[in-house]
Structures are given as C-alpha cells and as structure tokens.
C-alpha cells in the first residue's frame, strides 16, 4: 500500500467508496475486483487510481467509514452507561436489518489474516479503539472491574455479530442487550 491519500471531496470518490462499501459488505472484499467497482461506480480507471492508489487503500477507506459511524454514535451520547447503551443498542439493531452479513471488521479480518496487511491493521485499530471505549465507559459507569468487563463486552459483541448472521438475529440482539444489562448490574 502506498502512503495514505488525503480524502479529496469529490462526487466520483464518494460514488466509488459507496459502491465498494456496498459490494464489499454484501459479497466479500476479495470477491469484488477493482474493475467491478469502477464499472458499477461509473468512473474511469484513472479516476479510481487518482483517489485510491490500490485496492487496499479503497478497503481501508471502506473500513474507516464504518469506524466513523461507530465513533459518531459514541460521540453523540453522554459518557458512561448512556454511551454504552447507544453503541451496543445500535449494534444490536443492525443485527436485524435486511442484508446483515455480520461485522465488517470481523469479515475483513477473516479475508486479511496477515497482521502486516493495511486492512488487518485497520481492523486491529478499530477493535483497539472499541475495547478502550468499552473500558473507559464502564469505568465512568462505576464498574469495579472495567478491564475484564470490557473484554467480556467485546466477546459478547463479537458473538452477537456472528450469531446475527448465522442464527436468529432477534435472539442475538436480545442476548447482546441482556449481556450489557448484566455487566452493568454486576458493577453496582
């Protein structure tokens, strides 16, 4: 991967990213080639490479977009329990949406297992941030063991994301919310 490219606001870039995001999530990252993204976005190859020097750059931009959505949800809620409920609540609701295919980050990690890959590093950075968010908000909520509880919440979240895709999403959603309730109650 080349050096990070500053996001230039442009309709073509937005269209490429939107198209790639939809295709990567629905069909898998490796299953979708650059030519398909270019064709479905209706741009030229030169336009693609002006905005994304490589497919890895496009994938990292896709994951950055997903990361940004989660960060915005967190930023929009008060600290502590309200923030945890907002983030987990949004994740729980996503499990029951039409077209849900699991967690974009878990899916990407499965396709890019090499820890040196820029895609894998983007996944790791998101997960590190999310675990730190859980720990910080559990601490603010007064949980006596925020580190262990945050690890527990990450595991619940990961399991719900997989179960929401492979099993009954309604049960996964309910279980994730109940798990957060139990963690918060255990801290009181």
Secondary structure, DSSP 8 states (H G I E B T S, - for coil): --S-------HHHHHHHHHHHHHHHHH-TTTS-HHHHHHHHT--HHHHHHH-SSHHHHHHHHHHHHHHHHHHHHHTS-TTHHHHHHHHHHHHHHTTSTT--S-HHHHHHHH---TTSHHHHHHHHHHHHHHHHHHHHHHHTT-TTHHHHHHHHHHHHHHHHHHHHHS-HHHHHHHHHHHHHHHHHHT-
